[in-house]
């Protein structure tokens, strides 16, 4: 199998936070979680040695693989040189414009204008949050995301109000997407093995800003304010941010929030209620 031989020759050093997924079962499960990609454009973040890339190349109408590693990118380009639907982009995902990728021209496999992307990746753990926040910025260009991330981060993404894992990242993610935890893998599923378990999550974009009648940037900033000191009471965080104590007290009553509540206890509709009462000009 030429591809397996190619993969063996790829460097295995854990550079750039790389832990390559070597479980064929998990690789297949990740690709399956994207759904039918036969008529879709898929963006893969960090293809590494190309195992998931090869599975996607056989299924997707168009595949854009973003690889920062200057050793791996040319190897991948050589590996997939005979597959015109696959393009290896040697660049930093954190500076990538996903809306531009969606509308990228110059390929006979390019999608129709406005088509939403499917995104997949085995993310470096140290920049997982940065990548997630970037993807959320381009929510209008993306339909579904399937990611391999650290288990503890997956738990935070999916956490519900009332438990300690619920925080800024939970609330932010759930304002943009529906979160599903699909499977968890031990360190032995990777080479080299990390020191933590990993979880595959699927994020289906379903923004709630219009539904909750809140503006995007202002409400996200408000969430950060509410969680500024996570263990302190919500009212204290709001006072520290400069909100008038009387206005806070009135808003808490109007939204049926206990004055002793912490932000981690408040669901998003109630948080939006609080925002609207404290920012009446935003209505």
FENFENVEN-V691187 format. One record per residue. RES is the residue in one letter. PHI is phi in whole degrees, 0 to 359 (* if undefined). OMEGA is omega in whole degrees, -180 to 180 (999 if undefined). Layout:
# FENFENVEN-V691187
((RES:PHI:OMEGA) (RES:PHI:OMEGA))
This chain:
# FENFENVEN-V691187
((X:*:-174) (X:303:-176) (X:294:178) (X:298:179) (X:297:178) (X:299:-178) (X:296:-179) (X:297:-178) (X:283:-178) (X:291:179) (X:296:-177) (X:248:-179) (X:292:-179) (X:279:179) (X:279:178) (X:58:179) (X:73:-174) (X:279:169) (X:227:-172) (X:281:178) (X:286:-176) (X:244:179) (X:275:179) (X:301:179) (X:297:180) (X:292:178) (X:301:-179) (X:294:-179) (X:295:179) (X:296:180) (X:295:179) (X:299:-177) (X:294:177) (X:285:-176) (X:87:-179) (X:287:-178) (X:251:-173) (X:297:179) (X:240:-173) (X:236:171) (X:263:180) (X:246:173) (X:249:177) (X:256:178) (X:264:177) (X:68:-179) (X:295:176) (X:61:-178) (X:267:168) (X:89:-177) (X:294:178) (X:289:178) (X:304:-179) (X:296:178) (X:295:179) (X:292:-179) (X:299:180) (X:280:-174) (X:241:-170) (X:278:173) (X:293:-176) (X:210:-178) (X:228:176) (X:247:-176) (X:249:-177) (X:262:-178) (X:229:-179) (X:277:-174) (X:296:-175) (X:286:173) (X:273:-176) (X:286:-175) (X:303:179) (X:295:177) (X:295:178) (X:295:179) (X:299:177) (X:291:-178) (X:299:-175) (X:249:-175) (X:297:-179) (X:266:180) (X:240:-173) (X:297:180) (X:283:-178) (X:255:176) (X:232:178) (X:264:-179) (X:256:-180) (X:274:-176) (X:199:179) (X:273:-179) (X:300:-177) (X:288:175) (X:247:-177) (X:272:176) (X:264:-176) (X:288:175) (X:293:177) (X:293:177) (X:297:179) (X:301:-176) (X:262:-176) (X:304:-178) (X:254:176) (X:91:179) (X:232:177) (X:294:-180) (X:260:-179) (X:298:-179) (X:281:178) (X:287:-180) (X:305:178) (X:86:179) (X:299:-180) (X:272:-177) (X:276:165) (X:252:-176) (X:238:-180) (X:218:177) (X:180:170) (X:257:-167) (X:277:168) (X:299:-172) (X:298:-173) (X:285:177) (X:235:-179) (X:303:-178) (X:297:179) (X:299:180) (X:292:178) (X:301:-179) (X:296:176) (X:296:-180) (X:299:179) (X:295:177) (X:301:-178) (X:257:-176) (X:303:-178) (X:290:-178) (X:258:-172) (X:234:178) (X:261:-173) (X:210:-178) (X:228:174) (X:237:-173) (X:228:168) (X:262:-178) (X:223:178) (X:298:-175) (X:304:-178) (X:297:178) (X:290:176) (X:301:178) (X:298:179) (X:291:180) (X:300:-174) (X:269:-174) (X:298:178) (X:255:178) (X:305:178) (X:105:176) (X:240:-171) (X:294:180) (X:290:-177) (X:285:-178) (X:205:-177) (X:303:-178) (X:294:177) (X:300:-176) (X:297:-180) (X:297:-180) (X:301:-176) (X:285:170) (X:284:-178) (X:258:-167) (X:210:169) (X:272:-173) (X:252:174) (X:231:171) (X:269:-172) (X:261:179) (X:201:179) (X:242:-175) (X:239:177) (X:281:178) (X:305:-176) (X:294:178) (X:281:-176) (X:234:174) (X:225:-11) (X:292:-178) (X:290:174) (X:286:-179) (X:263:-177) (X:225:170) (X:281:-178) (X:235:-179) (X:231:173) (X:270:178) (X:240:174) (X:243:178) (X:247:178) (X:259:-175) (X:299:180) (X:204:-174) (X:301:-174) (X:248:-174) (X:298:179) (X:294:-180) (X:301:-178) (X:268:175) (X:58:178) (X:227:176) (X:284:-170) (X:301:-171) (X:295:-178) (X:294:-179) (X:288:177) (X:296:176) (X:295:179) (X:295:177) (X:301:179) (X:298:177) (X:297:-178) (X:298:-179) (X:259:-173) (X:307:172) (X:235:-165) (X:301:-176) (X:273:178) (X:272:179) (X:294:-179) (X:305:-178) (X:301:180) (X:294:177) (X:300:180) (X:292:177) (X:296:179) (X:296:179) (X:275:175) (X:102:178) (X:287:-180) (X:294:-179) (X:304:179) (X:293:179) (X:293:178) (X:297:-178) (X:300:179) (X:295:-179) (X:294:179) (X:298:178) (X:296:-177) (X:298:-177) (X:260:178) (X:57:179) (X:250:176) (X:295:178) (X:297:179) (X:259:-179) (X:289:169) (X:260:-178) (X:301:-176) (X:294:180) (X:265:-170) (X:256:178) (X:282:-173) (X:294:177) (X:301:179) (X:289:176) (X:297:178) (X:294:176) (X:301:-180) (X:298:178) (X:301:-177) (X:297:179) (X:287:180) (X:273:178) (X:231:-174) (X:298:179) (X:290:-180) (X:278:-177) (X:291:999))
